[in-house]
Amino acid sequence: MDGDVAALLLPSPRPRPRPRAPAARHGFPTTSFGLGEWLYNQCTGYNTLHPGQQRLLAGIGITRETARAVRPRRKHTATHFQRALGCARAFADTHGTLVNATSDTLQDGLKLGQWLSNQRSKDRTHRLRHGTPSPRALAPSAINPWWNPPWTLEWQRSWHQAHGHVQDGHVLDATAGFPGSGSALATWLTTQCAQYDTLQPDQQELLTRIGITADRARGAAARPAEREADFAVGLGYTRSYHAVCGTLAAEIGTVHDGFHDSAIVSARAFGRAIGAVDDKPLLVLLNSCHSAAQSARLVDIVPFAIGMSDSINDVDAITYAARFYAAVADGQSVLAAHVLSQTAIEMNGLLDHDLPTLACAENVDPGATKLVTPPPPDEEPVTASQDNPRLRAVETPRAASTS
């Protein structure tokens, strides 16, 4: 009896409060950034979690319904942009340029290279649509005028290396083959001299800053020692190929033990080849690395040209090309197909989405131009074999090299 009375006198346990679900639909704004990202990833991958993991999430208020309603955390755009600019200034103060920031570059905790890549992509899209730089591109330009050059980033990086070489007190002697500048830099400088007349005026002006004028470029000489070394290496592979195959009648592009001698086709020669035909293509897609500069020169011959502004991974290049052609065939404009294809690379988790670059002639609007008009549902699709001029395009293979 006493035990029963004691039991009646004890306070009844309070019901355990139901766990309060974090604000998933607002991107978990009250959590730290890292925790918020983790919670967001659990919600987006909820259906792949183990039942035990799902029960643990339910214990903190994240149910299946909560996971379905999740939204990514919203950053304060203006604040984030100003912070990124501060990181860009710090990087430029240290390195003298922004073009050397790669996708792996971290500056004060920010993925600066990736941020710059995104800004370049947005600026190029804005230029294509409006013909002027995007308003936000002016801020990085104030830090480094050539952070988003109309030529390749690789070209700008090489120029910056040469500029630093000059600032260190070295003289770039073109007539002697640039002695003391290192093999890679000397090769790049020799190439610029050989192609001087095909460079853009701003590129020529930058070369003038490091002492390479038009007259000096025309008087440049190749480095004999480099040529002899290259010849010796090639001769060794030639002997090996002859011992294996019994002949030296190898086709251009033949690879033997990793050595090959690709055919180098200049943009001028490629442009003449396209311009020589009666039925010219409307679009050229240069699917090889460092081909954006060449594509920019082709728009004097064809309305649209696409090239890669840097070295691009094979998977990225294939993803872009496949999505681009599919979008064109679906009746999308050239600009829409280009942006959709860049987005396809990014959505696949790849890093080279900003490398494909669209150039167009002054008198055409890529946002209003459609190369294909899809047929009505009751008609068969129009194919290239039916000689439809709207489907004419040229694509260079990945193995091709342009200069």
PyMOL commands that set and color helices and strands:
alter all, ss='L'
color gray80, all
select helices_A, chain A and resi 2-9+24-26+33-44+46-48+51-59+64-68+77-95+112-130+135-143+153-167+174-176+183-194+196-198+201-209+214-218+224-245+267-275+292-298+314-329+334-347+384-386+389-391
alter helices_A, ss='H'
color red, helices_A
select strands_A, chain A and resi 106-107+110-111+255-256+259-260+264-265+283-286+304-308+356-360+393-396+401-402
alter strands_A, ss='S'
color yellow, strands_A
deselect
rebuild
show_as cartoon
